[in-house]
Structure formats: C-alpha cells, structure tokens
Amino acid sequence: MKKLLLSLILIFLSSNAMAEWTYLGKSEKGDVYSDIERIEYVDTGSRVSIWILFNFKKAQLMNGYQSLSSKDLFEFDCKRNLFRIPFIEKYSTQMGKGEAFMKSNRVPSDESLEWLPIDVDNFMLSTIYTTLCSVKIARQNK
C-alpha cells in the first residue's frame, strides 16, 4: 500500500511524464491507468480533475454492449472530500482504443452533477484522491 502511494506521488510530481496512459495499479475489476499530463488543478477553488482508464479483466455488459475498457474524467473536491464523474466513455476494446459505443458527457462545471463521498474502502479511488489533493496543497504552499 505504501509503495503504491509513493509511486503515485512520484508519478504526479514528475515533470518528465509521458503523454500516454500511466499504469497506476490493479483494482478488483482490472488494471487502472491515468493520463497524468492532463491533470488539471483549478486555481480558484479546491478542485482537481484527472482522466482514468479502466481495463477490465472481464467484459462489462453495458446497454447491450460488452465493454473491455472505460475512460472516465474524475473530478475531486479536496476541501469537501467528494468526487464526481462528469464524463465517461465505454469501449469494446482494451486501452480505450477504437470507437466509443457509449459516451456520457456532462459539463464539469455543472453544479447539478451529484458529488459523492470518497469511499475509503475503495483503495484505488481513495489513494488517487489523497495523492492529488496532497499535491495540490503542496503546490499552494509554495
């Protein structure tokens, strides 16, 4: 657990980050990646967003289609310990390649989009949240 947290911190702080998906670790459903070049810290508030790619071990049935990967935009509110997912794309192939068969796009600034509490039992989600919000605080204190 400490190794994963340290790895995430080093990845997020690295200025030599690759533009491709960076492997974060395994979840119960498959492998998890992030696009660390597109992490966005909002200066006017306590929010940070990151693109996460899920590669599923087994196909997930979604609206009659089988999804082997998903690209999701996660937005975290570091002050309130909340998150939401304003954008989701589902793919029938690994690593989000090919055409998405499902897209759910809601504007990230849409305040009607429900904020959810961070589930501390979801190790991957809570680790990403803790790492991003810690980096944000460290950057603000410079």
QUIVENFEN-V294776 format. One record per residue. RES is the residue in three letters. PHI is phi as a letter, one per 20 degrees, with the letter a starting at -180 (NA if undefined). OMEGA is omega in radians with two decimals (none if undefined). D_LAST is the distance of its C-alpha to the last C-alpha in Angstrom with 2 decimals. Layout:
RES & PHI & OMEGA & D_LAST
RES & PHI & OMEGA & D_LAST
This chain:
MET & NA & 3.13 & 27.65
LYS & f & 3.14 & 24.98
LYS & f & 3.14 & 25.58
LEU & f & -3.14 & 25.06
LEU & f & 3.11 & 21.76
LEU & f & 3.12 & 20.51
SER & f & 3.14 & 21.96
LEU & f & 3.13 & 20.28
ILE & f & 3.13 & 16.78
LEU & f & 3.12 & 17.63
ILE & f & -3.08 & 19.18
PHE & f & -3.12 & 16.35
LEU & e & -3.06 & 13.80
SER & f & 3.09 & 16.52
SER & e & -3.14 & 16.51
ASN & e & -3.06 & 20.28
ALA & f & 3.11 & 21.11
MET & f & -3.12 & 24.68
ALA & f & -3.11 & 25.72
GLU & e & 3.10 & 28.19
TRP & f & 3.14 & 28.15
THR & d & -3.12 & 26.39
TYR & f & 3.10 & 28.28
LEU & d & -3.11 & 26.54
GLY & q & -3.12 & 29.59
LYS & d & 2.96 & 32.75
SER & d & -3.14 & 33.50
GLU & f & -3.10 & 36.93
LYS & d & -3.12 & 37.93
GLY & q & -3.10 & 36.67
ASP & e & -3.09 & 33.81
VAL & c & -3.14 & 30.40
TYR & c & 3.02 & 28.32
SER & c & 3.03 & 25.26
ASP & d & -3.00 & 24.39
ILE & f & 3.09 & 20.80
GLU & f & -3.11 & 20.76
ARG & d & 3.02 & 21.29
ILE & f & -3.10 & 18.55
GLU & c & 3.05 & 17.53
TYR & e & -3.14 & 14.66
VAL & e & -3.05 & 15.90
ASP & f & -3.04 & 13.52
THR & e & -3.12 & 16.13
GLY & b & -3.08 & 16.42
SER & d & -3.04 & 15.72
ARG & d & 3.06 & 17.67
VAL & b & 3.12 & 17.40
SER & c & -3.12 & 20.48
ILE & b & 3.04 & 21.88
TRP & e & 3.13 & 25.34
ILE & c & 3.06 & 27.28
LEU & d & 3.08 & 30.64
PHE & d & 3.01 & 33.18
ASN & d & -3.04 & 36.12
PHE & e & 3.06 & 38.82
LYS & f & 3.13 & 41.24
LYS & c & 3.14 & 43.99
ALA & g & 3.10 & 44.48
GLN & d & -3.14 & 43.43
LEU & f & -3.07 & 46.06
MET & b & 3.12 & 44.63
ASN & l & 3.12 & 47.04
GLY & n & 3.11 & 49.72
TYR & d & 3.07 & 47.53
GLN & d & -3.12 & 46.20
SER & d & 3.05 & 42.47
LEU & d & 3.07 & 41.18
SER & b & -3.12 & 37.60
SER & b & 3.02 & 35.25
LYS & d & -3.06 & 32.15
ASP & c & 3.03 & 30.18
LEU & e & 3.09 & 27.15
PHE & d & 3.05 & 25.28
GLU & d & -3.11 & 23.08
PHE & d & 3.00 & 21.12
ASP & d & -3.02 & 20.28
CYS & f & -3.13 & 17.60
LYS & f & -3.05 & 18.41
ARG & d & -3.13 & 22.13
ASN & l & -3.10 & 22.44
LEU & c & 3.05 & 24.56
PHE & b & 3.01 & 25.25
ARG & b & -3.11 & 27.72
ILE & c & -3.07 & 29.20
PRO & f & -3.11 & 29.94
PHE & b & 3.13 & 31.39
ILE & c & 2.99 & 33.68
GLU & c & 3.10 & 35.89
LYS & d & -3.09 & 38.60
TYR & c & 3.11 & 40.26
SER & e & -3.14 & 43.52
THR & c & 3.11 & 42.17
GLN & f & 3.03 & 39.50
MET & l & 3.07 & 35.96
GLY & m & -3.14 & 36.33
LYS & e & 3.14 & 38.73
GLY & n & -3.11 & 41.52
GLU & e & 3.07 & 41.89
ALA & f & 3.09 & 40.44
PHE & e & 3.09 & 43.30
MET & b & 3.05 & 41.24
LYS & c & 3.04 & 38.31
SER & c & -3.06 & 36.82
ASN & c & 3.00 & 34.54
ARG & c & -3.09 & 33.15
VAL & g & -3.10 & 30.58
PRO & g & -3.13 & 27.15
SER & e & -3.14 & 26.77
ASP & f & -3.08 & 30.19
GLU & f & 3.10 & 29.71
SER & f & 3.10 & 33.16
LEU & f & -2.99 & 31.97
GLU & f & 3.01 & 32.00
TRP & e & -3.12 & 28.90
LEU & c & 3.09 & 29.70
PRO & f & 3.07 & 28.36
ILE & f & 3.12 & 26.67
ASP & e & -3.10 & 29.56
VAL & f & 3.10 & 28.48
ASP & f & 3.06 & 31.71
ASN & e & -3.01 & 30.60
PHE & g & -3.08 & 28.70
MET & f & -3.13 & 27.47
LEU & f & -3.10 & 26.28
SER & f & 3.11 & 24.56
THR & f & 3.11 & 22.87
ILE & f & 3.12 & 21.57
TYR & g & -3.11 & 20.39
THR & f & -3.12 & 18.67
THR & f & -3.11 & 16.98
LEU & f & -3.11 & 15.81
CYS & f & 3.07 & 14.63
SER & f & 3.12 & 12.79
VAL & f & 3.14 & 10.95
LYS & f & 3.14 & 10.31
ILE & f & 3.12 & 8.97
ALA & f & 3.12 & 6.67
ARG & f & -3.13 & 5.47
GLN & f & -3.09 & 5.59
ASN & e & -3.14 & 3.84
LYS & f & none & 0.00
